[in-house]
Amino acid sequence: MRRVALVTGSARGIGRAILLALAGAGFDVAVHYRTSEEEAEETRRQAEGLGVRAIKLRADVTRLEEAQGLIRAVVEGLGGLHVLVNNVGDYLKKPVEALSPEEWCRILDSNLNAPFYLTQAALPYLCASGYGRVVNLGFAGAQQLRAWPQITPYAVAKTGLILYTKALAQRLAPRGVTVNVVAPGVAENSVSKPVSEIPMGRLAALSEVARAVLFFVEEGSGYLTGQVLEVAGGWNL
């Protein structure tokens, strides 16, 4: 039986690239979407074309009940869960003093609370699988604790995600479950593209972010946990 992977927000963009990379590596996959059903179906078809089982599932993972239901649906649909990639995360560029409470909560809900809800629901299955892997998508530079006045709630959430990752990694290490962060910098599909600030002088290809996720997921990575791998071309060093 193949191992099973869920990638949240995998209808398009980085999530799609990660999901197809996992399918190419032989994982049965669950495509998750909230509003992009047509794109999710196309991703599902592409994954299935790689010779694996692929299902698509809708959920608003910022809602606890729907996040828990998504995990159950993956297990019921594909027979288990071995890999969880928390990719969902809204982005907002707005001066910190101009933020509304609703905007603050929306960004924290999608970038920090949703990964918490999903991971907590997935833990029994990951621990029982004998091959549990959690990869959280972060943000390059979030470890520096510097001022990000234009994207403050996003930076706060991604820094919190690192702390959650490390705490969970320490707790789950005895059970053979690894928890790590892949932190992209400026990628092909980024909203802001300050190429002049990137030492390598180019954007990250989505395939490069996907390969970093595979690095933490592959068989030989079982001794790596609680780590942050930046895919940023030297940005924010």
C-alpha positions as CSV (number, residue, x, y, z in Angstrom):
1,M,0.0,0.0,0.0
2,R,1.3,3.4,-0.9
3,R,1.8,6.2,1.6
4,V,-0.7,9.0,1.7
5,A,-0.1,12.7,1.6
6,L,-2.4,15.7,2.2
7,V,-1.3,19.1,0.9
8,T,-3.6,22.0,1.9
9,G,-4.3,24.6,-0.6
10,S,-3.1,22.4,-3.4
11,A,-5.4,23.4,-6.2
12,R,-2.8,25.8,-7.6
13,G,0.5,27.6,-7.0
14,I,3.1,26.2,-4.6
15,G,0.6,23.7,-3.1
16,R,0.0,22.2,-6.6
17,A,3.7,21.9,-7.2
18,I,4.2,20.2,-3.9
19,L,1.3,17.8,-4.4
20,L,2.5,16.8,-7.9
21,A,6.0,16.3,-6.6
22,L,4.7,13.9,-4.0
23,A,2.6,12.1,-6.5
24,G,5.6,11.8,-8.7
25,A,7.4,10.2,-5.8
26,G,4.7,7.6,-5.4
27,F,2.4,9.0,-2.8
28,D,-1.3,8.7,-3.0
29,V,-2.5,12.3,-2.6
30,A,-5.4,14.4,-1.4
31,V,-5.9,17.7,-3.2
32,H,-7.5,20.3,-0.8
33,Y,-9.3,23.4,-1.9
34,R,-11.7,25.9,-0.5
35,T,-13.0,27.9,-3.6
36,S,-10.9,26.7,-6.6
37,E,-12.8,23.6,-7.5
38,E,-11.9,23.6,-11.2
39,E,-8.2,24.0,-10.5
40,A,-8.4,21.3,-7.8
41,E,-9.9,18.9,-10.3
42,E,-7.2,19.6,-12.8
43,T,-4.5,19.0,-10.1
44,R,-6.2,15.8,-9.2
45,R,-6.2,14.6,-12.8
46,Q,-2.6,15.5,-13.2
47,A,-1.7,13.6,-10.1
48,E,-3.7,10.6,-11.2
49,G,-1.9,10.7,-14.5
50,L,1.3,10.0,-12.5
51,G,-0.1,6.5,-11.6
52,V,-1.3,7.2,-8.0
53,R,-4.7,7.5,-6.4
54,A,-5.8,11.1,-6.0
55,I,-8.9,12.6,-4.5
56,K,-10.1,16.2,-4.1
57,L,-11.7,17.5,-0.9
58,R,-13.1,20.9,0.0
59,A,-12.8,22.5,3.4
60,D,-12.4,25.9,5.1
61,V,-9.5,24.8,7.3
62,T,-9.7,28.0,9.4
63,R,-12.8,26.4,10.9
64,L,-12.0,23.7,13.5
65,E,-14.8,21.3,12.5
66,E,-14.0,21.5,8.8
67,A,-10.3,21.0,9.4
68,Q,-11.0,17.9,11.5
69,G,-13.4,16.7,8.9
70,L,-10.8,17.1,6.2
71,I,-8.4,14.8,8.0
72,R,-11.1,12.2,8.5
73,A,-12.1,12.4,4.8
74,V,-8.5,11.8,3.7
75,V,-8.2,8.7,6.0
76,E,-11.5,7.4,4.8
77,G,-10.8,8.1,1.2
78,L,-7.3,6.8,0.9
79,G,-6.9,4.5,3.9
80,G,-4.5,6.4,6.1
81,L,-2.3,9.5,6.4
82,H,1.5,9.6,6.5
83,V,2.4,13.1,5.3
84,L,0.7,16.4,6.1
85,V,1.9,19.6,4.3
86,N,0.3,22.7,5.8
87,N,0.5,25.1,2.8
88,V,-2.6,27.2,3.2
89,G,-1.8,30.8,4.3
90,D,-3.4,34.1,3.3
91,Y,-1.1,37.1,2.7
92,L,-1.9,40.7,3.3
93,K,0.3,43.7,2.7
94,K,-1.0,46.7,4.6
95,P,0.6,49.1,7.2
96,V,0.2,47.8,10.7
97,E,-1.5,50.9,12.0
98,A,-4.2,50.5,9.3
99,L,-5.1,46.9,10.0
100,S,-8.7,46.0,11.1
101,P,-9.3,43.4,13.8
102,E,-10.9,41.2,11.1
103,E,-7.8,41.4,8.9
104,W,-5.5,40.6,11.8
105,C,-7.6,37.5,12.7
106,R,-8.0,36.3,9.1
107,I,-4.2,36.2,8.6
108,L,-3.5,34.5,11.9
109,D,-6.4,32.0,11.3
110,S,-5.1,30.8,8.0
111,N,-1.3,30.9,8.7
112,L,-1.2,29.7,12.3
113,N,-4.6,28.4,13.6
114,A,-5.3,26.2,10.5
115,P,-2.0,24.3,10.7
116,F,-2.6,23.8,14.4
117,Y,-6.2,22.4,13.9
118,L,-5.1,20.1,11.0
119,T,-1.9,18.8,12.7
120,Q,-3.7,18.1,16.0
121,A,-6.4,16.2,14.2
122,A,-3.8,14.3,12.1
123,L,-1.5,13.2,14.9
124,P,-3.2,9.9,15.8
125,Y,-2.9,8.8,12.2
126,L,0.6,10.1,11.7
127,C,1.8,8.4,14.9
128,A,0.1,5.1,14.0
129,S,1.5,5.1,10.5
130,G,5.1,4.4,11.5
131,Y,6.1,7.2,9.0
132,G,4.7,10.5,10.1
133,R,5.9,13.7,8.4
134,V,4.6,17.2,8.9
135,V,6.0,20.0,6.8
136,N,4.8,23.6,7.5
137,L,5.2,26.3,4.9
138,G,6.8,29.3,6.5
139,F,8.4,32.6,5.4
140,A,12.1,33.3,4.9
141,G,13.3,35.7,7.5
142,A,10.6,34.9,10.1
143,Q,13.2,33.7,12.5
144,Q,15.0,37.0,12.6
145,L,12.3,38.8,14.8
146,R,12.7,42.0,12.8
147,A,10.1,44.6,12.1
148,W,7.8,43.8,9.2
149,P,5.4,46.8,9.4
150,Q,3.8,46.1,6.1
151,I,3.0,42.4,6.7
152,T,2.9,42.3,10.5
153,P,0.2,39.7,11.1
154,Y,1.7,37.4,8.4
155,A,5.2,37.7,10.0
156,V,3.7,37.1,13.5
157,A,1.9,34.0,12.3
158,K,4.9,32.5,10.5
159,T,7.1,33.1,13.5
160,G,4.6,31.4,15.7
161,L,4.4,28.6,13.3
162,I,8.2,28.0,13.7
163,L,7.8,27.9,17.5
164,Y,4.9,25.4,17.2
165,T,6.9,23.3,14.8
166,K,9.8,23.1,17.2
167,A,7.7,22.3,20.2
168,L,5.8,19.6,18.3
169,A,9.0,18.2,16.9
170,Q,10.5,17.7,20.3
171,R,7.4,16.0,21.7
172,L,6.9,13.7,18.7
173,A,10.5,12.6,18.1
174,P,10.2,9.5,20.3
175,R,7.3,8.4,18.2
176,G,9.1,8.7,14.9
177,V,7.1,11.7,13.6
178,T,9.2,14.6,12.2
179,V,8.0,18.2,12.0
180,N,9.8,20.8,9.9
181,V,9.4,24.1,8.1
182,V,10.1,24.9,4.5
183,A,10.3,28.7,4.3
184,P,10.1,30.2,0.8
185,G,11.3,33.7,0.0
186,V,10.1,35.4,-3.1
187,A,8.7,32.8,-5.5
188,E,7.3,32.9,-9.1
189,N,3.8,33.4,-7.8
190,S,4.5,35.8,-4.9
191,V,2.4,39.0,-4.7
192,S,5.5,41.2,-4.2
193,K,8.6,40.5,-6.2
194,P,11.6,42.5,-5.0
195,V,14.2,40.8,-7.2
196,S,16.7,43.5,-6.6
197,E,16.9,42.4,-2.9
198,I,17.7,38.8,-3.7
199,P,21.4,38.0,-3.9
200,M,20.8,35.3,-6.6
201,G,18.9,37.8,-8.7
202,R,15.9,35.7,-9.5
203,L,12.7,34.3,-8.1
204,A,12.3,30.8,-6.6
205,A,10.8,28.3,-9.0
206,L,7.8,26.5,-7.5
207,S,9.6,23.2,-8.2
208,E,12.5,24.3,-6.0
209,V,10.1,24.8,-3.1
210,A,8.5,21.4,-3.8
211,R,11.9,19.7,-3.8
212,A,12.7,21.2,-0.3
213,V,9.4,19.6,1.0
214,L,10.4,16.3,-0.6
215,F,13.7,16.5,1.2
216,F,12.0,16.4,4.6
217,V,9.5,13.8,3.5
218,E,11.8,11.2,1.9
219,E,12.8,8.0,3.6
220,G,16.3,9.1,4.5
221,S,15.2,12.2,6.4
222,G,13.8,10.6,9.5
223,Y,16.5,12.0,11.8
224,L,15.8,15.6,10.7
225,T,13.2,17.4,12.9
226,G,12.4,20.8,14.2
227,Q,14.4,22.5,11.3
228,V,13.7,25.5,9.1
229,L,14.9,25.3,5.5
230,E,14.8,28.6,3.7
231,V,14.4,28.5,-0.1
232,A,15.2,32.1,-0.7
233,G,18.3,32.7,-2.8
234,G,20.0,34.5,0.0
235,W,17.2,36.9,0.7
236,N,16.9,38.2,4.2
237,L,20.3,36.8,5.4
